[in-house]
Amino acid sequence: MAQPLTADDLLPLVAKLPHDEQVRLAQLALRAARDSTRDDAAYRAQPVRAEEFSQDDDGASWEGEGWEANGAPR
């Protein structure tokens, strides 16, 4: 398994960016961190139910129906 990247690994690449791109990257990173925090809170408020990922559906039954009308190859 590959070793996960750290901020120290990315810093040399970030240093090569122009200042405006560094600022843009920082804003994107902060927005992503904020959004993941919202997701965490949402999952805590409404946890996943066991039946949401049940294996009752036959996945193969979803295949093959109606593709001929779209001219999709098999």
TIPAKE-917904 format. One record per residue (C-alpha): x, y, z. Coordinates in pm, 1 decimal, padded with zeros to 6 digits, m for minus. Layout:
        u        v        w
        X        Y        Z
...
***
This chain:
        u        v        w
  00000.0  00000.0  00000.0
  00132.1  00344.0 m00089.3
  00233.0  00577.9  00188.7
 m00012.2  00871.0  00217.3
  00106.8  01216.8  00116.7
  00167.4  01482.8  00377.0
  00165.0  01860.8  00359.6
  00545.4  01849.0  00367.5
  00539.2  01637.5  00051.1
  00324.5  01894.2 m00129.5
  00502.0  02207.5 m00009.0
  00773.4  02205.3 m00280.4
  00503.0  02190.3 m00548.0
  00301.7  02468.4 m00386.1
  00614.8  02683.4 m00364.3
  00647.5  02660.9 m00744.9
  00301.5  02811.2 m00797.7
  00257.5  03184.5 m00856.0
  00127.6  03373.0 m00551.7
 m00228.9  03405.5 m00685.3
 m00244.1  03029.9 m00745.9
 m00110.7  02962.7 m00395.3
 m00390.6  03176.7 m00254.0
 m00646.2  03002.0 m00475.9
 m00518.2  02660.9 m00362.5
 m00541.0  02765.6  00002.3
 m00899.9  02880.8 m00049.1
 m00992.2  02553.9 m00221.2
 m00830.7  02351.9  00058.4
 m01016.6  02546.6  00325.5
 m01345.3  02506.6  00140.6
 m01288.6  02130.6  00106.7
 m01207.2  02100.9  00477.2
 m01516.5  02300.0  00570.1
 m01738.2  02089.2  00341.2
 m01607.1  01762.1  00487.4
 m01686.1  01894.7  00835.6
 m02044.2  01957.6  00724.1
 m02063.4  01604.1  00586.5
 m01939.3  01463.4  00916.0
 m02204.7  01656.9  01105.7
 m02475.3  01543.2  00865.5
 m02380.1  01177.2  00904.7
 m02377.1  01213.6  01283.1
 m02722.8  01371.1  01273.7
 m02862.5  01113.3  01029.8
 m02648.7  00796.6  01045.3
 m02654.2  00543.2  00766.2
 m02915.4  00274.1  00818.5
 m02825.2 m00091.8  00772.8
 m03082.7 m00139.4  00495.0
 m02934.1  00141.9  00284.3
 m02655.3 m00086.4  00170.4
 m02831.3 m00420.2  00184.5
 m02761.1 m00683.8 m00076.7
 m03127.9 m00765.6 m00140.6
 m03127.7 m00615.9 m00489.3
 m03014.1 m00832.0 m00775.1
 m02763.8 m00604.5 m00945.3
 m02768.8 m00811.8 m01262.8
 m03138.3 m00737.8 m01308.4
 m03048.7 m00372.9 m01371.2
 m02847.4 m00467.7 m01679.7
 m02970.0 m00526.2 m02031.2
 m03311.3 m00363.6 m02018.4
 m03373.0 m00076.7 m02260.4
 m03021.0 m00038.7 m02400.7
 m03129.0 m00152.8 m02745.6
 m03347.3  00157.3 m02782.5
 m03044.8  00380.6 m02732.1
 m02834.0  00193.4 m02984.6
 m02575.7  00105.4 m02720.4
 m02337.2 m00174.2 m02813.4
 m02332.0 m00489.6 m02607.5
***
